[in-house]
Amino acid sequence: MEAKAYLNYVRISPRKVCIVLDLIRGKDVKLAKAILEHTPKAACEPLLKLLKSAVANAENNHDMDTSKLYVAACSVSQGPTLKRIRPRAQGRAFRIDKKTSHITLILKEREN
């Protein structure tokens, strides 16, 4: 039994999200929540919200015990890129790519 939560079109680069996901992969939910609350990265705020959503899904939809939950898998993939133009010298244009992310979080119960 597993509980999933998805967060799509987050306006943060997948590279930045992946750094934080590596910190919580395989950890218990309480420890993962503490890591996300005390890590000074921009990706922590949406990931904390996603983790709480996954715990709520596990509790309400699958009747899982929240004290035994751990982060079984988490992944990020690149969403659509917002392309913006910044003016530069001599009438030139410089393109800025604003990347988005699709994040998946899977929780499972520990076998004890």
C-alpha positions in Angstrom: 0.0 0.0 0.0 1.3 3.4 -0.9 0.1 7.0 -0.8 1.0 9.4 -3.6 0.9 13.2 -3.9 1.7 15.3 -7.0 2.7 18.9 -7.3 2.7 20.2 -10.9 3.8 23.4 -12.5 5.9 24.7 -9.5 7.8 27.8 -10.5 11.2 26.5 -9.4 14.0 24.8 -11.3 14.0 21.0 -11.1 17.8 21.1 -10.3 17.1 23.1 -7.1 14.3 20.8 -6.1 16.4 17.6 -6.6 18.9 18.8 -4.0 16.3 18.9 -1.3 14.6 15.7 -2.4 17.9 13.9 -1.9 17.9 15.0 1.7 14.5 13.4 2.5 14.5 10.3 0.3 14.1 7.2 2.5 13.6 9.1 5.8 10.6 8.8 8.2 7.9 11.4 7.8 8.7 13.2 11.1 12.4 13.5 10.2 11.6 14.6 6.7 9.3 17.3 8.0 12.0 18.5 10.4 14.6 18.6 7.6 12.3 20.6 5.3 11.4 23.1 8.1 15.0 23.8 9.0 16.7 23.8 5.5 17.2 27.2 4.0 16.3 26.3 0.4 13.5 27.8 -1.8 12.2 24.3 -2.6 11.5 23.5 1.0 8.2 25.4 1.2 6.3 23.7 -1.6 7.9 20.3 -0.6 6.7 20.7 3.0 3.2 21.4 1.7 3.4 18.3 -0.6 4.6 16.1 2.2 1.6 17.2 4.4 -0.7 16.4 1.5 0.8 12.9 1.0 0.4 12.2 4.8 -3.3 13.3 4.6 -3.8 11.1 1.6 -2.3 8.1 3.4 -4.4 8.7 6.5 -7.8 9.5 4.8 -7.8 7.6 1.6 -5.8 4.5 2.5 -6.3 4.2 6.3 -2.5 4.0 6.9 -0.8 4.5 10.3 0.9 7.9 10.1 3.5 7.0 12.7 4.9 4.2 10.4 5.1 6.3 7.2 8.4 7.0 5.4 9.3 8.6 2.1 9.6 5.6 -0.2 10.3 7.5 -3.4 10.4 11.1 -4.6 11.2 12.5 -8.0 11.1 15.7 -10.0 10.8 16.2 -13.7 10.9 19.4 -15.8 7.7 21.0 -16.7 7.1 23.6 -19.4 9.6 26.5 -19.6 8.4 30.1 -19.6 10.4 32.0 -22.1 10.9 35.7 -21.4 12.9 38.4 -23.1 15.2 40.9 -21.4 16.4 43.9 -23.4 20.2 44.3 -23.9 22.6 46.7 -25.3 22.3 48.0 -29.0 18.7 46.7 -29.4 19.5 43.1 -28.8 17.3 40.7 -26.8 18.4 38.2 -24.2 16.2 35.2 -23.5 15.5 34.2 -19.9 14.1 30.7 -19.3 11.9 30.4 -16.2 11.8 26.7 -15.6 8.9 24.8 -13.9 8.8 21.4 -12.1 6.5 18.5 -11.6 7.2 16.8 -8.3 6.0 13.3 -7.2 6.1 12.0 -3.6 5.3 8.4 -2.6 4.9 7.3 1.1 4.8 3.7 2.4 4.3 2.1 5.7 7.3 0.5 7.5 7.1 -3.3 8.1 7.7 -3.8 11.8 
